Amino acid sequence: MSRKEARRPGLIQAALAGKITTAEGAYALEISLRQFRRLKARYRAEGTRGLLHRLRGRPSLRALDLEVRDRVAELVQTTYREFNDCHCTEKLRELEGLPISRPTVRRLRRALGLPPKRRRRPRRARLGALVLVDGSEFDWLGTGTRVLLLGAIDDATSTVVALHFRPAEDLHGYLTLLGRLAERDGLPVTLYGDRLGVFVRNDAHWTLEEELHGAQYPTHFGQILQDLGIGYIAAHSPQAKGRIERLWETLQDRLVAELRLRGIHTLEAAEAFLPLYLVDHNRHFAQPPAEPTSAWQRPPRDLADRLSCRYTRRVARDNTVRLGPRLVQIPRGPPGRSYAGCRVEVWECLDGRLLVRYQGARLMLQPTFDPHFVLVPRRAQRLRASRSPSAQGGRPLPPAQNRASSARAALAALAAHLRRPTARHPWRRTFSRRERERQRQLTLQGGGHSH
């Protein structure tokens, strides 16, 4: 007896005993009065068995014919064994003339023990061999405001290794997530994510250096992964990283309920609750890996320094380096050496510190004074040394002098330093054969008049 039919005996007995009316019984079962009277008559004659549906046990009128079923079973095991479900259905219709649907073919193939053509990607065998990262925008706090949650899950065990709330899916958030992952377990062998601009370059622009190099330079996040020895796999669809996509469905159900249960409605409180939730979540959903050995790598001691955006600058004549609005005064090296004109690396760290490095050695460390610093990649600038203390690497000019300079004055100053090519310079020659012939005729006529 089905769940729908299980309520019928009690209500029919109550109606026959006069405890409820026929109308009340029909309303409770959501059937008509006439159908309820039929059920009472069947119950008097046959008992509980009379309340079952009359088609119970009969073969379906839409069932597949046995001869067709046997023919399809033979073909899917021999001729079309290497075909997938959809392709096999098409060939059965076109070549064999068998009117059959794809779900029917799928059920027959699974009943015969034939595996699907495409199956889920097998898990990695070792813990830490592959970690999937992604972000999900959702109303996590139940306040009507959508907030982004970044997450990382281990592929071998489905262990959620890190979670972090962010206002947007940016470089700062993913570096914070990577730092927490490294502190908790270590560095993974490979990261698996989407083709977000933070991870990979999606532009078709190639500089001359990149063309000579044979590959585009990676993003800031890609440079950090290369420095730490971590690989990256870029998925081309959400289905390719389905394990972390299914994680978001679980978190949007369980995490939201846990936050509401504890009365958490602020990002700060939710961020503090995430470590406690991870312990409970992994206790229910994590599974043991196929191999007991771990693939986590020990992070370097200077991990906080390596989680940074890196830029190349030339030192100005006054031994300073500028990165945006920030100016770093480099101390003189031994014995009183000046680094003016040298090419140095400026690392802008996740916590706002600036590191100036030259040939692998640290020259200067400038702390940050902004507690709410957010690491944002800066635009690439032209690499050149300053001709004056007021240029890229030196001290700024007074405000009045800055306001006096204009684009027209800058163009005039640039034109003064350029040499105009002479009339016989190859740049002044035309590529048109007709124009060259015309200029030659004019030259000859001018020479004849001169005689």
Order of alpha helices (4+ residues) and beta strands (2+ residues): alpha-alpha-alpha-alpha-alpha-alpha-beta-beta-beta-alpha-beta-alpha-alpha-beta-alpha-alpha-alpha-beta-beta-beta-beta-beta-beta-alpha-alpha-alpha
